[in-house]
Amino acid sequence: MIHQQYIPIKGDNFFCVSVSLYIVMKSEGVSLPLEEIASDFKYTFPSDYTPPYKIKNYEYSSENKKWGVLLEKETINSFFKKRNLPFVEVYIPINTIAEYNFFDILSAAKSTNNHVIFGYDYTRLYEGIKGDIGHVSIVNNIISEDVIEILDPGLKNYGIKQIPVYDMYCSIKSWNDGLWIIQKRV
């Protein structure tokens, strides 16, 4: 199995998408400052939050489920195109993946040297109960059919850790997100 060399970076609250993209691009030799990546997205923050970066496109909300980056269908690909980066994102919604096929799809994506980011229910992954906070992490390595290694950009639970594949699937399903397969554009 191919294993990318990611450098763990501890991100600020609500910037897990930007930090994950930064980590992936850095592993590919692309040098784009994190603040520039962050400035290309739209965010929603709690009313008492002050962004750590000079970003202009944000709003406030009291609803936890809305906090973080606002992603729509082609947001990541638009970012790559705007910055003239040689990547494309293929999004696979979790509701199109049966549990018994999940490992095979994940394994196939990693075996062709793609980067895999996944969006998930943070509380479901780490505490086993439905939560209201979304998060993203990077699949760092596939250990076995039952265990994967992820790179979590934090802020809480930051770093590389091993988690059960089943827990990953359930936490993605709980948030109704999916796999973000990032590959070099041909």
Protein Blocks (a to p, Z undefined) as FASTA:
>chain_A
ZZdddddddddehilmmmmmmmmmmmnopacdfklmmmmpccdddfkbccfbdcfbdcdd
fbfklgccdddfklmmmmmmmnopabdcddddfklpcfklmmmmmmmmmmnopacddddd
fklmmnopacfbdcddddfbdfblmbccdddebjnopacddddfklmmmmmmmnopaddd
ddddZZ
